Amino acid sequence: MIEIDAPNKLVLSVRFRPAGTAVVELTMEPAEEEGKTRVTMKETPTSGAARALALATSMMLLVRNEWSLLRLRRLVAANRAKS
């Protein structure tokens, strides 16, 4: 973890082998719908092949990050259903 500003921001250092490392920034803000939160995820490659090929891999990262946010949404929904 690089930075935390609860409940608004979380910045993580991540590794994705063998491509290298990146910084992932999650920002949370109230959504238009009552009781909902909008989560934005930004990933910036910082070392390794991912950094050198950042432009070429940007579409791949976009798809992966969308998938990660979908997984997060499902986890939140499952936890909400339990409580």
C-alpha positions in Angstrom: 0.0 0.0 0.0 1.4 3.4 -1.0 -1.3 5.7 0.2 -4.7 5.6 1.9 -7.2 8.4 2.3 -10.2 6.5 3.8 -12.8 6.4 2.5 -11.9 8.3 -0.7 -8.7 7.0 -2.1 -6.4 3.9 -2.1 -3.1 3.7 -3.9 -1.4 0.3 -4.3 1.8 -1.0 -5.7 1.1 -4.1 -7.7 3.1 -6.8 -9.4 2.0 -8.7 -12.5 4.6 -11.2 -13.4 6.5 -11.3 -15.7 5.3 -8.0 -17.1 6.5 -5.8 -14.3 5.0 -3.5 -11.6 2.4 -0.8 -11.6 0.7 1.7 -9.4 -3.1 1.2 -9.1 -5.2 4.1 -7.8 -8.7 3.5 -6.6 -10.9 6.6 -6.0 -14.3 6.4 -4.4 -17.0 9.1 -4.6 -20.8 9.1 -4.0 -22.7 8.0 -7.1 -25.8 9.6 -8.3 -28.0 6.8 -6.9 -28.6 7.0 -3.2 -26.4 4.7 -1.1 -24.1 3.8 -4.0 -20.4 4.5 -4.6 -18.6 5.2 -7.9 -15.2 3.5 -7.9 -12.6 4.6 -10.5 -9.5 2.6 -11.1 -6.4 4.0 -12.8 -3.3 1.8 -13.4 0.1 3.2 -14.4 2.9 0.7 -15.3 6.1 1.7 -13.5 8.6 -1.0 -14.4 9.4 -3.9 -16.7 7.9 -4.7 -20.1 4.5 -3.2 -19.1 6.1 0.2 -18.8 8.0 -0.1 -22.0 4.9 -1.2 -23.9 2.4 1.0 -22.0 0.7 2.3 -25.1 0.4 -1.2 -26.7 -0.9 -2.8 -23.5 -3.3 0.0 -22.5 -6.3 -1.7 -24.1 -5.4 -5.0 -22.3 -5.2 -3.1 -19.0 -8.5 -1.4 -19.6 -10.2 -4.7 -20.1 -8.5 -6.3 -17.1 -9.4 -3.3 -14.9 -13.1 -3.4 -16.0 -13.1 -7.1 -15.1 -11.5 -6.3 -11.7 -14.2 -3.6 -11.0 -16.9 -6.0 -11.9 -15.5 -8.6 -9.4 -15.4 -5.9 -6.8 -19.1 -5.0 -7.5 -20.1 -8.6 -7.1 -18.2 -8.9 -3.8 -19.9 -5.8 -2.4 -23.3 -7.1 -3.5 -22.7 -10.5 -1.9 -21.6 -8.9 1.4 -24.6 -6.6 1.3 -26.9 -9.6 0.9 -25.3 -11.3 3.9 -26.0 -8.3 6.2 
